[in-house]
């Protein structure tokens, strides 16, 4: 698994854990079946509002808890699906690496045997060329040979 994939999965898990913590803290701060009555700003004065106006009317903490539980379950399922996909891709990558290694090994063996054969053939050819150079005269030179004539005397023939 690459570092990029690991960082993405880790970041997703941190976000999920953060959301779960936020919902758990908010549900534990107010008693069950109560409505939010005020929102405190981070800085400045407190603004009193009631959640009886608009779309948020009648939402209870138990409903928020139910929604947060559904989100947590969905997130757990998504994390599980991502983990399975990562494992599948990891096993596929391992198979590709293993097949590549075996191909490289076979190519290496073929190259080694071809190199050894080329060295042997080159050595044999060099030895043959050396033997020929020793036994055959160079072009344009005469051969002096000691021969015995019929009289039994040794002489040189040019």
C-alpha positions in Angstrom: 0.0 0.0 0.0 1.4 3.4 -1.0 1.9 6.1 1.6 -0.6 8.3 -0.3 -3.3 5.7 0.2 -2.4 5.2 3.8 -2.7 8.9 4.4 -6.1 9.1 2.7 -7.4 6.2 4.8 -6.0 7.6 8.0 -7.4 11.1 7.3 -10.8 9.6 6.7 -10.7 7.6 9.9 -9.7 10.7 11.8 -12.6 12.7 10.3 -15.1 9.9 11.2 -13.7 9.7 14.8 -14.0 13.5 15.1 -17.6 13.5 13.9 -18.5 10.8 16.3 -16.9 12.6 19.1 -18.7 15.8 18.3 -22.1 14.1 18.2 -21.4 12.2 21.4 -20.3 15.3 23.2 -23.3 17.4 22.0 -25.8 14.6 23.0 -24.3 14.3 26.5 -24.3 18.0 27.2 -28.1 18.4 27.3 -30.6 16.1 29.0 -32.6 13.7 26.9 -35.7 15.1 25.2 -34.8 18.7 25.7 -34.5 21.4 23.0 -31.6 23.6 22.4 -32.5 27.0 23.8 -29.4 29.1 23.2 -26.3 29.2 21.1 -23.2 30.7 22.6 -20.8 32.4 20.2 -17.1 31.8 20.5 -16.5 35.5 21.2 -18.9 38.4 22.0 -22.2 38.4 23.8 -24.6 35.5 24.1 -27.5 35.5 21.7 -30.8 34.0 23.0 -32.7 32.0 20.4 -35.2 29.3 20.6 -35.6 26.5 18.1 -39.3 27.0 17.6 -39.0 28.9 14.4 -38.3 27.6 10.9 -37.2 24.1 9.9 -35.5 23.2 13.2 -38.8 23.2 15.1 -39.3 20.2 17.3 -36.0 18.4 16.9 -35.0 16.6 20.0 -31.7 15.3 21.2 -32.9 11.7 20.7 -33.6 12.5 17.0 -30.1 14.0 16.8 -28.7 10.9 18.5 -30.5 8.7 16.0 -29.1 10.7 13.1 -25.6 10.6 14.5 -25.9 6.8 15.1 -27.0 6.3 11.5 -24.1 8.5 10.3 -21.7 6.5 12.4 -23.0 3.2 11.0 -22.8 4.4 7.5 -19.3 5.7 8.1 -18.2 2.3 9.6 -19.6 0.5 6.6 -17.7 2.9 4.3 -14.5 2.4 6.2 -15.0 -1.4 6.0 -15.6 -1.2 2.2 -12.5 1.0 1.7 -10.4 -1.4 3.8 -11.6 -4.4 1.7 -10.9 -2.5 -1.5 -7.4 -1.6 -0.2 -6.7 -5.2 0.7 -7.9 -6.4 -2.7 -5.7 -3.9 -4.5 -2.8 -4.8 -2.2 -3.1 -8.5 -3.0 -3.3 -7.7 -6.7 -0.2 -5.5 -6.5 1.6 -8.3 -4.6 0.7 -10.7 -7.4 2.0 -8.3 -10.1 5.3 -7.8 -8.2 5.8 -11.6 -7.8 5.1 -12.2 -11.5 7.5 -9.4 -12.4 10.2 -10.8 -10.2 9.8 -14.3 -11.8 10.0 -12.7 -15.3 13.1 -10.8 -14.4 14.7 -13.9 -13.0 13.9 -15.9 -16.2 15.2 -13.0 -18.3 18.4 -12.9 -16.2 18.9 -16.6 -16.6 18.5 -16.4 -20.4 20.9 -13.4 -20.5 23.5 -15.2 -18.4 23.4 -18.4 -20.5 23.6 -16.3 -23.7 26.6 -14.4 -22.3 28.3 -17.6 -21.3 27.7 -19.2 -24.7 29.1 -16.0 -26.4 32.2 -16.0 -24.3 32.8 -19.7 -25.0 32.3 -19.2 -28.8 34.5 -16.1 -28.8 37.2 -18.0 -26.9 37.0 -20.9 -29.4 37.2 -18.6 -32.4 40.1 -16.8 -30.9 42.0 -20.0 -30.3 41.2 -21.2 -33.8 42.5 -17.9 -35.3 45.7 -18.2 -33.2 46.3 -21.7 -34.4 45.7 -20.8 -38.0 48.1 -17.8 -37.7 50.8 -20.1 -36.3 50.4 -22.9 -38.8 49.7 -20.9 -42.0 52.2 -18.4 -43.6 51.3 -14.8 -44.1 50.3 -13.8 -47.6 53.2 -13.2 -49.9 55.9 -14.9 -47.8 57.9 -17.9 -48.9 58.1 -21.1 -47.0 61.5 -22.5 -46.3 61.4 -26.2 -45.7 64.1 -28.7 -45.0 63.6 -31.5 -47.3 65.6 -34.6 -48.1 66.5 -35.1 -51.7 67.0 -38.5 -53.3 70.7 -38.4 -52.7 70.2 -38.2 -49.0 71.5 -34.7 -48.6 69.5 -32.1 -46.7 68.8 -28.9 -48.6 66.7 -25.8 -48.7 64.0 -25.4 -51.3 62.8 -21.9 -52.2 
